[in-house]
Amino acid sequence: MQIAYIGFGSNLGDSLSILAMVKDEINACEGIHLIETSPVYSTKPIDVPDCQNNFINAVFKLETSLNPEAVLHQLTVIENQHGRVRGKVKNSARTLDLDLLLVGDNCLSSKNLTLPHPRIHQRAFVLFPLFDLSPDLEIPGQGRVRALLEDVTDQEIERL
């Protein structure tokens, strides 16, 4: 079993209801056990092509017996069930975005998956919820969450 962290984001539809459903759906996946969910945050969209609503963000901490690619597959299935559309426009508004952030201390880079998530250290909407769950967590190749927070204090984020 390994500890994994999944980032949740939504800025279309009833994001809080989607969050509640997704927690149950992740926990229902074979080989995955949801341990804890971070507090929820509201954040301004970053690097988006148009005017968008704020995101609702959280991080899930889970235990899994699955390999990282199998976890990613389960997350993609859940996103698709919630109407996630991957189009030609990068960073468009979405009902659901699930990012596999970390799986144990795995470091890998493939066509479909990079671990740790490549922008984990640059995003307040990931680091603040991670800090809530595991303040001393070491992100391979990046450092401790506690220290990384110092570099994202200029990003607008509000704990709900």
N, C-alpha and C positions, 0 to 999 in steps of 0.2 A: 504494500500500500504506500502511496505517495500523497503528500499534501499538494494541492493545486489551487490556484487563484484564478477566478474568472471575473472580468470586468463587464458590468451591465451598463448599457446606455439606451435611452429612448427619448425622442422629442416629437413624436407623432402619436396621437390617440391618448388614451388614459394610461399614462406611463406608470403610475403607481399600481394600478390594477394589473398591468402587464408584468411588473416586477413580482407581484405576489404569485401570479400564475407560473412564471418562469422558475421561481424557487421550487415550487412543487414538481414541475416538469424535470428540472435538473435532478432533484432528489429521487425521482422515479426511474432514472436511467440505471440500467444494470451496470454494476461495477463502480457506481458513484454514490457517495453519501455526503450530503450537504451538512457541514459542521456549523457554520455561522455566516450571517450576512452583516455587512458593515452598516453603519448609519447611511441614510440617503442624503445625497447632495444635489443641489441645483447649480449648473454651470453654463456659462455662455459657450456657444459653439466655437470651435477653433478651426481655422483653415477651411471655411465653408464657402461654396460658390454663390450663395444667395442669403437673403434674410431668413433666419430660422428661429424657432422657439428655443428657449433654454433646454438643456438636457437634464434628465433625471439620471443620476449615476449612483452606482453602488458596486461593491466587490463581494463575491461569494468565496468563502473558504471551504474547500471540500477535500475529502479523502477519496482516492480512486485506485483501483487495481488495473485500470486501463492504461495503455500507452498513450502518449500525447496525441498522436494522430487519431486514435479512436475517440478520445475526449473531444477533439476538434470536430469530428464527424457528428457526434451527438449534439454539439452546440449548433452546428449548421442545420441539422434537422429541426431543432427547436426554433431557430430564427425563421426558417422557411414556413413553419406552421403558423407563425405570427405575421406572415405577409412580408417578410424582408425581401426587398428587391435590390439586387446588385445591378446597377445600370452603368451607363457610360459616364455619368457624372459622379466624380469622386466626392465623398463626404456630403452627400445629399441627406436631407432629413429622413428619419427612419423610425419605424415602430419599435425596432429591437436591434441592438448590436451587442453581441456577446464576443468578447475577446479573451482568448486563452492567454493569460499573462505569464504564469509560471507553473511548472510541474516539477516538484522537487527541486533539485539543483541541475536539471537538464539544460544543456545548451545545445541547440541544434538550429540548422538553417536548411530548409528544403523549399521546393516550389510552393508548397501550401502552408508552411508553418515555420515561424522563427520564434525560438525561445531563448531567453526571456523575450517578451513582446518588444519589438524594436524601439518603441517610443515611450516605454513605461516610465523612464526617468525624466521625461519632459512634460508629463501631464499631471496637473494637480488633481484632476478628476479620478485619477488612478491612485496617486500617492496618498492623498488624504484618507480615502477608505482603507487602503492597505495599512496605513499607520494605525487606524482604529482597530484593525484586526490583529496586526503583528508588528508593533513599532520597531522591533529589533531585527525584522526580516532582512536577510542579506539577498540582494538581487545580484546573481552572478554577473561579474564584469562591470557592475554599476556602483555597488556599495549598499549601505544600509538605508532603508526607507527613511528613517529619522534624519539622516544627513541629506538625502536627496530633496527633502521638502524645502530646504533653504533656497533651492534654485527655481521654485515655482510659485513663490509667494506673490508674484505680480499678476497671477492669473485669478480671475474672478470666480469665486466658489463660495457657496453658502450651504451650511449644514441645515437640513430641514428637520 
